[in-house]
Amino acid sequence: MTEATNYIKWIRSKVGHDLIFLNFAGGIICNERNEVLLQRRGDSDQWGFPGGAMELGESAEETAIREIYEETGLKVKAEHLIGVYTKYYHQYSSGDRAQTISFFFQCKHIQGELTIDGNETLELRYFSHNELPQLFAQQHQDAYEDWLSGKFGVCR
C-alpha cells in the first residue's frame, strides 16, 4: 500500500464520504509516430493517461514520474507542464466525493519497456489522434485537447 493510499484512507477515516480535495499528476507520452500512450485502468476499465495520487512530501512532477513508472514500466522526463485542472468533481463507487486537482505534463520516454501489472493497469496502448477512445475523466480530455492544440501552462 502506498503512502497516498494510506493518506486517502487516513483522511477518509476523519471525513467519511464528504467532499474533499484530492491531488493527482500524470503525463502525455508519445512514441516516434506521435501516437499517445493510454492506460486501460484497473479501477474503472476505461482509458486514460497514466498518473495517480500525490503522496505527502512529493511535488506534482515527482508524482507524475513515479506514477507513470508504476503504471507503465517507463522512466520518463517531464518536459513541461501542460496545465493544472482544478474545477472537476468525482464520486467514487465507494461513495467518496472529491474535487480533483490534476497536473498534466508532457513527458518523454527515456528508459524502460511497457509493463502491465494486471491490477492498476489492464492494458497499455499507443493511439493515433484519429482513433483515441473516450477518456474516463473530463480533465484527461481537457488536458489532451490543450496538448493537441499546443497550449501549455493552462489553468482550468
MDAnalysis code that builds the backbone (N, CA, C; Angstrom):
import MDAnalysis as mda
import numpy as np

u = mda.Universe.empty(468, n_residues=156, atom_resindex=np.repeat(np.arange(156), 3), trajectory=True)
u.add_TopologyAttr("name", ["N", "CA", "C"] * 156)
u.add_TopologyAttr("resid", np.arange(1, 157))
u.add_TopologyAttr("resname", ["MET", "THR", "GLU", "ALA", "THR", "ASN", "TYR", "ILE", "LYS", "TRP", "ILE", "ARG", "SER", "LYS", "VAL", "GLY", "HIS", "ASP", "LEU", "ILE", "PHE", "LEU", "ASN", "PHE", "ALA", "GLY", "GLY", "ILE", "ILE", "CYS", "ASN", "GLU", "ARG", "ASN", "GLU", "VAL", "LEU", "LEU", "GLN", "ARG", "ARG", "GLY", "ASP", "SER", "ASP", "GLN", "TRP", "GLY", "PHE", "PRO", "GLY", "GLY", "ALA", "MET", "GLU", "LEU", "GLY", "GLU", "SER", "ALA", "GLU", "GLU", "THR", "ALA", "ILE", "ARG", "GLU", "ILE", "TYR", "GLU", "GLU", "THR", "GLY", "LEU", "LYS", "VAL", "LYS", "ALA", "GLU", "HIS", "LEU", "ILE", "GLY", "VAL", "TYR", "THR", "LYS", "TYR", "TYR", "HIS", "GLN", "TYR", "SER", "SER", "GLY", "ASP", "ARG", "ALA", "GLN", "THR", "ILE", "SER", "PHE", "PHE", "PHE", "GLN", "CYS", "LYS", "HIS", "ILE", "GLN", "GLY", "GLU", "LEU", "THR", "ILE", "ASP", "GLY", "ASN", "GLU", "THR", "LEU", "GLU", "LEU", "ARG", "TYR", "PHE", "SER", "HIS", "ASN", "GLU", "LEU", "PRO", "GLN", "LEU", "PHE", "ALA", "GLN", "GLN", "HIS", "GLN", "ASP", "ALA", "TYR", "GLU", "ASP", "TRP", "LEU", "SER", "GLY", "LYS", "PHE", "GLY", "VAL", "CYS", "ARG"])
u.atoms.positions = np.array([
    [0.842, -1.174, 0.000],
    [0.000, 0.000, 0.000],
    [0.889, 1.240, 0.000],
    [0.612, 2.186, -0.871],
    [1.440, 3.379, -0.966],
    [1.042, 4.395, 0.094],
    [1.922, 5.386, 0.322],
    [1.603, 6.467, 1.251],
    [0.357, 7.208, 0.812],
    [0.178, 7.382, -0.496],
    [-1.006, 8.092, -0.988],
    [-2.262, 7.331, -0.594],
    [-2.247, 6.017, -0.748],
    [-3.387, 5.204, -0.342],
    [-3.597, 5.341, 1.153],
    [-2.510, 5.276, 1.925],
    [-2.622, 5.449, 3.371],
    [-3.176, 6.821, 3.706],
    [-2.702, 7.859, 3.021],
    [-3.193, 9.211, 3.267],
    [-4.684, 9.300, 2.967],
    [-5.091, 8.777, 1.817],
    [-6.506, 8.848, 1.452],
    [-7.341, 8.079, 2.467],
    [-6.893, 6.898, 2.887],
    [-7.630, 6.137, 3.913],
    [-7.670, 6.911, 5.224],
    [-6.543, 7.520, 5.592],
    [-6.477, 8.281, 6.836],
    [-7.437, 9.468, 6.797],
    [-7.390, 10.254, 5.718],
    [-8.257, 11.428, 5.644],
    [-9.719, 11.008, 5.579],
    [-9.997, 9.921, 4.880],
    [-11.385, 9.428, 4.809],
    [-11.870, 8.930, 6.171],
    [-10.962, 8.427, 7.012],
    [-11.365, 7.999, 8.358],
    [-11.812, 9.202, 9.186],
    [-11.374, 10.389, 8.810],
    [-11.730, 11.614, 9.522],
    [-12.986, 12.269, 8.945],
    [-13.144, 12.219, 7.603],
    [-14.227, 12.980, 6.959],
    [-15.296, 12.108, 6.317],
    [-15.112, 10.814, 6.346],
    [-16.088, 9.935, 5.713],
    [-16.132, 10.159, 4.209],
    [-17.346, 10.235, 3.687],
    [-17.543, 10.402, 2.236],
    [-17.634, 11.866, 1.815],
    [-17.440, 12.798, 2.763],
    [-17.586, 14.227, 2.463],
    [-16.686, 14.650, 1.306],
    [-17.073, 15.744, 0.684],
    [-16.326, 16.312, -0.432],
    [-14.998, 16.870, 0.068],
    [-13.891, 16.406, -0.529],
    [-12.548, 16.881, -0.190],
    [-11.779, 17.156, -1.481],
    [-10.627, 17.814, -1.336],
    [-9.700, 17.964, -2.453],
    [-8.818, 16.730, -2.535],
    [-8.567, 16.225, -3.747],
    [-7.562, 15.192, -3.984],
    [-6.681, 15.661, -5.124],
    [-5.375, 15.489, -4.973],
    [-4.403, 15.958, -5.964],
    [-3.806, 14.785, -6.736],
    [-3.740, 14.947, -8.055],
    [-3.225, 13.923, -8.942],
    [-2.234, 14.544, -9.923],
    [-1.389, 13.705, -10.506],
    [-0.486, 14.152, -11.570],
    [-0.289, 13.019, -12.560],
    [-0.119, 13.377, -13.817],
    [0.091, 12.383, -14.856],
    [0.730, 13.021, -16.066],
    [0.840, 12.213, -17.118],
    [1.537, 12.724, -18.277],
    [1.051, 12.180, -19.601],
    [1.345, 12.954, -20.627],
    [1.096, 12.552, -22.002],
    [2.447, 12.184, -22.601],
    [2.531, 10.939, -23.077],
    [3.765, 10.381, -23.638],
    [3.470, 9.966, -25.067],
    [4.338, 10.357, -25.990],
    [4.173, 9.981, -27.397],
    [5.283, 9.045, -27.832],
    [4.963, 8.195, -28.809],
    [6.000, 7.370, -29.429],
    [6.547, 8.094, -30.656],
    [7.403, 7.411, -31.411],
    [8.045, 8.039, -32.580],
    [7.055, 8.369, -33.705],
    [5.853, 7.794, -33.676],
    [4.815, 8.095, -34.679],
    [3.838, 9.167, -34.185],
    [4.174, 9.805, -33.056],
    [3.348, 10.836, -32.427],
    [2.004, 10.300, -31.948],
    [1.957, 8.995, -31.645],
    [0.770, 8.401, -31.032],
    [0.899, 8.570, -29.519],
    [-0.241, 8.726, -28.835],
    [-0.221, 8.941, -27.390],
    [-0.489, 7.635, -26.635],
    [0.213, 7.488, -25.523],
    [0.077, 6.292, -24.689],
    [-1.109, 6.445, -23.751],
    [-1.995, 5.452, -23.777],
    [-3.116, 5.403, -22.847],
    [-3.054, 4.116, -22.040],
    [-3.640, 4.195, -20.865],
    [-3.705, 3.080, -19.925],
    [-5.169, 2.707, -19.736],
    [-5.487, 1.416, -19.899],
    [-6.821, 0.943, -19.510],
    [-6.723, 0.613, -18.039],
    [-7.453, 1.368, -17.243],
    [-7.304, 1.387, -15.801],
    [-8.031, 0.223, -15.120],
    [-7.400, -0.313, -14.102],
    [-7.998, -1.401, -13.338],
    [-9.177, -0.965, -12.487],
    [-9.211, 0.309, -12.076],
    [-10.293, 0.764, -11.202],
    [-11.578, 1.085, -11.944],
    [-11.513, 1.294, -13.256],
    [-12.724, 1.668, -13.988],
    [-12.890, 0.931, -15.312],
    [-11.850, 0.209, -15.749],
    [-11.836, -0.468, -17.041],
    [-12.026, 0.526, -18.194],
    [-11.578, 1.776, -17.980],
    [-11.665, 2.806, -19.004],
    [-10.269, 3.328, -19.303],
    [-10.150, 4.043, -20.411],
    [-8.859, 4.565, -20.860],
    [-8.585, 5.938, -20.280],
    [-7.318, 6.187, -19.976],
    [-6.871, 7.494, -19.524],
    [-5.356, 7.571, -19.620],
    [-4.825, 8.734, -19.311],
    [-3.379, 8.909, -19.286],
    [-2.835, 8.348, -17.978],
    [-1.637, 7.761, -18.002],
    [-1.081, 7.242, -16.754],
    [-0.822, 8.378, -15.765],
    [-1.067, 8.084, -14.504],
    [-0.872, 9.057, -13.438],
    [-1.621, 8.607, -12.206],
    [-1.504, 9.371, -11.143],
    [-2.193, 8.987, -9.928],
    [-2.038, 10.009, -8.825],
    [-2.394, 9.582, -7.618],
    [-2.472, 10.466, -6.456],
    [-1.096, 10.861, -5.937],
    [-1.018, 12.130, -5.523],
    [0.206, 12.639, -4.908],
    [0.375, 12.023, -3.525],
    [1.622, 11.750, -3.176],
    [1.966, 11.304, -1.834],
    [2.457, 12.507, -1.043],
    [2.301, 12.454, 0.261],
    [2.780, 13.546, 1.113],
    [4.273, 13.753, 0.876],
    [4.678, 15.012, 0.731],
    [6.076, 15.352, 0.529],
    [6.535, 15.348, -0.915],
    [5.657, 14.993, -1.843],
    [6.008, 14.900, -3.264],
    [5.581, 16.156, -4.012],
    [6.342, 16.509, -5.040],
    [5.906, 17.551, -5.966],
    [5.002, 16.915, -7.026],
    [4.295, 17.746, -7.754],
    [3.457, 17.239, -8.847],
    [4.303, 16.528, -9.892],
    [5.465, 17.089, -10.223],
    [6.350, 16.461, -11.213],
    [6.850, 15.103, -10.716],
    [7.255, 15.022, -9.447],
    [7.704, 13.741, -8.887],
    [6.583, 12.710, -8.910],
    [5.363, 13.152, -8.619],
    [4.211, 12.248, -8.660],
    [4.007, 11.691, -10.060],
    [4.022, 12.564, -11.066],
    [3.812, 12.112, -12.443],
    [4.875, 11.091, -12.843],
    [6.126, 11.373, -12.549],
    [7.223, 10.458, -12.913],
    [7.067, 9.118, -12.198],
    [6.785, 9.143, -10.892],
    [6.624, 7.903, -10.118],
    [5.419, 7.101, -10.604],
    [4.279, 7.765, -10.748],
    [3.059, 7.066, -11.145],
    [3.172, 6.477, -12.552],
    [3.769, 7.219, -13.467],
    [3.946, 6.693, -14.825],
    [4.819, 5.451, -14.786],
    [5.876, 5.476, -14.000],
    [6.744, 4.296, -13.887],
    [5.975, 3.115, -13.279],
    [5.248, 3.359, -12.183],
    [4.498, 2.282, -11.529],
    [3.443, 1.674, -12.447],
    [2.810, 2.503, -13.258],
    [1.692, 2.030, -14.073],
    [2.084, 1.554, -15.463],
    [3.297, 1.924, -15.937],
    [3.677, 1.566, -17.307],
    [5.028, 0.861, -17.424],
    [5.891, 0.992, -16.421],
    [7.255, 0.475, -16.520],
    [8.203, 1.424, -17.230],
    [7.717, 2.599, -17.650],
    [8.545, 3.555, -18.373],
    [9.105, 4.608, -17.430],
    [10.405, 4.868, -17.570],
    [11.002, 6.016, -16.893],
    [10.890, 7.178, -17.868],
    [10.388, 8.291, -17.344],
    [10.144, 9.457, -18.192],
    [10.775, 10.696, -17.580],
    [10.936, 11.679, -18.444],
    [11.344, 13.024, -18.031],
    [10.155, 13.929, -18.307],
    [9.771, 14.740, -17.327],
    [8.712, 15.724, -17.540],
    [9.322, 16.902, -18.288],
    [8.896, 17.091, -19.538],
    [9.468, 18.157, -20.361],
    [8.878, 19.527, -20.008],
    [7.565, 19.585, -19.827],
    [6.938, 20.826, -19.382],
    [5.499, 20.558, -18.944],
    [4.981, 21.514, -18.217],
    [3.619, 21.445, -17.695],
    [2.626, 21.815, -18.794],
    [1.683, 20.923, -19.035],
    [0.584, 21.243, -19.958],
    [-0.412, 22.134, -19.232],
    [-0.808, 21.700, -18.039],
    [-1.760, 22.521, -17.298],
    [-2.132, 21.936, -15.963],
    [-2.860, 22.751, -15.209],
    [-3.412, 22.371, -13.916],
    [-4.928, 22.451, -14.067],
    [-5.609, 21.368, -13.746],
    [-7.044, 21.223, -13.987],
    [-7.725, 21.079, -12.630],
    [-8.482, 22.119, -12.223],
    [-8.876, 22.250, -10.825],
    [-10.373, 22.199, -10.542],
    [-11.206, 22.398, -11.497],
    [-12.647, 22.515, -11.228],
    [-13.399, 21.285, -11.742],
    [-13.033, 20.135, -11.188],
    [-13.607, 18.859, -11.605],
    [-14.035, 18.097, -10.359],
    [-15.123, 17.377, -10.474],
    [-15.660, 16.642, -9.326],
    [-15.833, 15.183, -9.697],
    [-15.634, 14.314, -8.698],
    [-15.775, 12.877, -8.947],
    [-16.416, 12.218, -7.737],
    [-17.360, 11.329, -7.999],
    [-17.899, 10.493, -6.939],
    [-17.473, 9.063, -7.229],
    [-16.758, 8.475, -6.290],
    [-16.223, 7.126, -6.432],
    [-17.298, 6.106, -6.082],
    [-17.108, 4.875, -6.532],
    [-18.091, 3.820, -6.268],
    [-18.281, 3.579, -4.769],
    [-17.305, 3.954, -3.959],
    [-17.398, 3.812, -2.503],
    [-18.320, 4.860, -1.883],
    [-18.692, 5.882, -2.679],
    [-19.471, 6.991, -2.159],
    [-18.614, 8.195, -1.814],
    [-17.284, 8.031, -1.818],
    [-16.374, 9.145, -1.559],
    [-16.536, 10.190, -2.653],
    [-16.487, 11.472, -2.249],
    [-16.607, 12.569, -3.210],
    [-15.369, 13.452, -3.115],
    [-14.913, 13.952, -4.273],
    [-13.716, 14.789, -4.280],
    [-13.770, 15.809, -5.406],
    [-13.207, 16.969, -5.111],
    [-12.846, 17.907, -6.165],
    [-11.414, 17.542, -6.508],
    [-11.207, 17.064, -7.728],
    [-9.885, 16.581, -8.121],
    [-9.092, 17.692, -8.793],
    [-7.851, 17.796, -8.384],
    [-6.918, 18.757, -8.953],
    [-5.828, 17.936, -9.633],
    [-5.679, 18.106, -10.931],
    [-4.746, 17.279, -11.703],
    [-3.723, 18.142, -12.423],
    [-2.472, 17.734, -12.327],
    [-1.356, 18.366, -13.016],
    [-0.953, 17.439, -14.157],
    [-0.956, 17.948, -15.393],
    [-0.565, 17.136, -16.541],
    [0.707, 17.690, -17.161],
    [1.638, 16.782, -17.440],
    [2.920, 17.131, -18.027],
    [3.072, 16.450, -19.380],
    [3.791, 17.098, -20.295],
    [4.259, 16.407, -21.489],
    [5.528, 15.699, -21.060],
    [5.576, 14.393, -21.283],
    [6.707, 13.594, -20.816],
    [7.404, 12.907, -21.976],
    [8.684, 12.659, -21.780],
    [9.484, 11.958, -22.783],
    [9.971, 10.650, -22.192],
    [9.757, 9.562, -22.925],
    [10.233, 8.235, -22.523],
    [11.755, 8.217, -22.628],
    [12.433, 7.894, -21.524],
    [13.894, 7.865, -21.551],
    [14.469, 6.475, -21.306],
    [13.658, 5.570, -20.719],
    [14.178, 4.234, -20.413],
    [13.013, 3.324, -20.038],
    [13.209, 2.009, -20.216],
    [12.225, 1.030, -19.775],
    [11.323, 0.535, -20.890],
    [10.639, -0.548, -20.581],
    [9.701, -1.187, -21.514],
    [8.312, -1.201, -20.900],
    [7.290, -1.148, -21.742],
    [5.912, -1.195, -21.252],
    [5.679, -2.474, -20.447],
    [5.109, -2.307, -19.262],
    [4.834, -3.421, -18.354],
    [3.424, -3.263, -17.805],
    [2.651, -4.327, -17.879],
    [1.271, -4.317, -17.389],
    [1.221, -5.139, -16.107],
    [0.692, -4.538, -15.015],
    [0.641, -5.259, -13.742],
    [-0.651, -6.043, -13.546],
    [-1.675, -5.813, -14.367],
    [-2.927, -6.547, -14.252],
    [-3.793, -6.081, -13.095],
    [-3.342, -5.090, -12.358],
    [-4.101, -4.565, -11.228],
    [-4.493, -3.105, -11.515],
    [-3.530, -2.193, -11.384],
    [-3.790, -0.794, -11.728],
    [-3.907, -0.618, -13.236],
    [-3.143, -1.406, -13.968],
    [-3.090, -1.295, -15.428],
    [-3.525, -2.617, -16.051],
    [-4.585, -2.567, -16.860],
    [-5.072, -3.759, -17.550],
    [-4.516, -3.861, -18.961],
    [-4.212, -2.691, -19.558],
    [-3.697, -2.667, -20.925],
    [-3.015, -1.321, -21.151],
    [-1.969, -1.334, -21.958],
    [-1.282, -0.115, -22.397],
    [-1.240, -0.136, -23.910],
    [-1.541, 1.017, -24.512],
    [-1.558, 1.048, -25.970],
    [-1.353, 2.478, -26.457],
    [-0.607, 2.602, -27.552],
    [-0.443, 3.894, -28.215],
    [-1.583, 4.066, -29.221],
    [-2.176, 5.255, -29.222],
    [-3.289, 5.568, -30.114],
    [-2.939, 6.755, -30.997],
    [-3.337, 6.672, -32.268],
    [-3.225, 7.845, -33.140],
    [-4.340, 8.812, -32.749],
    [-4.194, 10.050, -33.164],
    [-5.159, 11.074, -32.767],
    [-6.555, 10.802, -33.295],
    [-6.660, 10.149, -34.440],
    [-7.990, 9.896, -35.002],
    [-8.642, 8.622, -34.475],
    [-7.960, 7.862, -33.613],
    [-8.577, 6.651, -33.054],
    [-8.609, 6.655, -31.530],
    [-8.383, 7.811, -30.922],
    [-8.365, 7.923, -29.472],
    [-9.733, 7.553, -28.895],
    [-9.785, 6.626, -27.935],
    [-11.075, 6.276, -27.327],
    [-11.537, 7.375, -26.367],
    [-12.766, 7.257, -25.921],
    [-13.287, 8.174, -24.896],
    [-12.431, 8.019, -23.647],
    [-12.030, 9.145, -23.061],
    [-11.216, 9.124, -21.850],
    [-12.119, 9.120, -20.625],
    [-11.652, 8.480, -19.544],
    [-12.502, 8.222, -18.386],
    [-12.867, 9.465, -17.582],
    [-12.099, 10.542, -17.686],
    [-12.354, 11.736, -16.883],
    [-12.228, 12.979, -17.759],
    [-13.047, 13.981, -17.456],
    [-13.053, 15.205, -18.256],
    [-11.722, 15.923, -18.209],
    [-11.026, 15.908, -17.043],
    [-9.746, 16.620, -17.011],
    [-8.723, 15.949, -17.918],
    [-8.799, 14.643, -18.135],
    [-7.925, 13.982, -19.100],
    [-8.243, 14.467, -20.513],
    [-9.527, 14.566, -20.821],
    [-9.940, 15.045, -22.143],
    [-9.495, 16.491, -22.358],
    [-9.682, 17.331, -21.346],
    [-9.290, 18.737, -21.467],
    [-7.777, 18.875, -21.619],
    [-7.011, 18.101, -20.842],
    [-5.541, 18.153, -20.962],
    [-5.109, 17.704, -22.353],
    [-5.725, 16.654, -22.868],
    [-5.396, 16.168, -24.209],
    [-5.676, 17.249, -25.258],
    [-6.850, 17.873, -25.180],
    [-7.203, 18.908, -26.159],
    [-6.249, 20.097, -26.063],
    [-5.869, 20.485, -24.833],
    [-4.907, 21.572, -24.670],
    [-3.556, 21.191, -25.269],
    [-3.099, 19.977, -24.977],
    [-1.824, 19.494, -25.516],
    [-1.868, 19.452, -27.040],
    [-2.952, 18.918, -27.585],
    [-3.099, 18.781, -29.035],
    [-3.070, 20.141, -29.726],
    [-3.614, 21.156, -29.077],
    [-3.635, 22.485, -29.685],
    [-2.380, 23.302, -29.351],
    [-1.412, 22.667, -28.654],
    [-0.141, 23.330, -28.382],
    [-0.163, 24.283, -27.205],
    [-1.195, 24.206, -26.385],
    [-1.268, 25.082, -25.217],
    [-0.429, 24.490, -24.075],
    [0.224, 25.359, -23.322],
    [0.976, 24.948, -22.139],
    [0.752, 25.961, -21.043],
    [0.881, 25.528, -19.794],
    [0.665, 26.414, -18.669],
    [-0.788, 26.789, -18.468],
    [-1.692, 25.947, -18.924],
    [-3.127, 26.177, -18.811],
    [-3.543, 26.002, -17.355],
    [-4.501, 26.783, -16.919],
    [-5.111, 26.582, -15.604],
    [-6.621, 26.659, -15.785],
    [-7.275, 25.543, -15.547],
    [-8.742, 25.487, -15.677],
    [-9.329, 25.181, -14.322],
])
